């Protein structure tokens, strides 16, 4: 999905980065892995 929509992928990545920057003190409950991300995006 992301490979077919690079613009959307960049928007998602930008929002994720902003969230991480805003929550640097908080430990994320998940680790973004390329393979897992591709599988998850299929649900959209």
C-alpha atoms as one frame of an Amber mdcrd trajectory, in Angstrom:
protein
   0.000   0.000   0.000   2.703   2.466   0.983   4.705   1.648  -2.121   1.708
   2.666  -4.234   1.119   5.844  -2.204   4.495   7.401  -1.345   2.894  10.767
  -0.585   0.596   9.209   2.007   3.529   7.271   3.425   5.463  10.510   3.911
   2.478  12.131   5.631   2.144   9.172   8.008   5.871   9.165   8.705   5.782
  12.911   9.371   2.943  12.540  11.886   4.675   9.625  13.592   7.883  11.645
  13.877   5.961  14.593  15.340   4.312  12.330  17.908   7.674  10.841  18.847
   9.224  14.295  19.186   6.325  15.444  21.365   6.558  12.341  23.560  10.292
  11.814  23.901   9.901  11.188  27.632   7.397   8.403  27.055   8.578   4.973
  25.979   6.750   3.759  22.874   4.748   0.570  23.340   5.722  -0.582  19.859
   8.727  -0.542  17.591   8.091   0.334  13.973   9.553  -2.361  11.756   9.444
  -2.069   7.983   7.933  -5.519   7.486   5.383  -5.132  10.269   4.419  -1.690
   8.994   3.707  -3.025   5.511   1.504  -5.759   6.948  -0.364  -3.317   9.189
  -0.967  -0.803   6.401  -2.856  -3.447   4.419  -5.741  -2.965   6.864  -6.277
   0.628   5.766
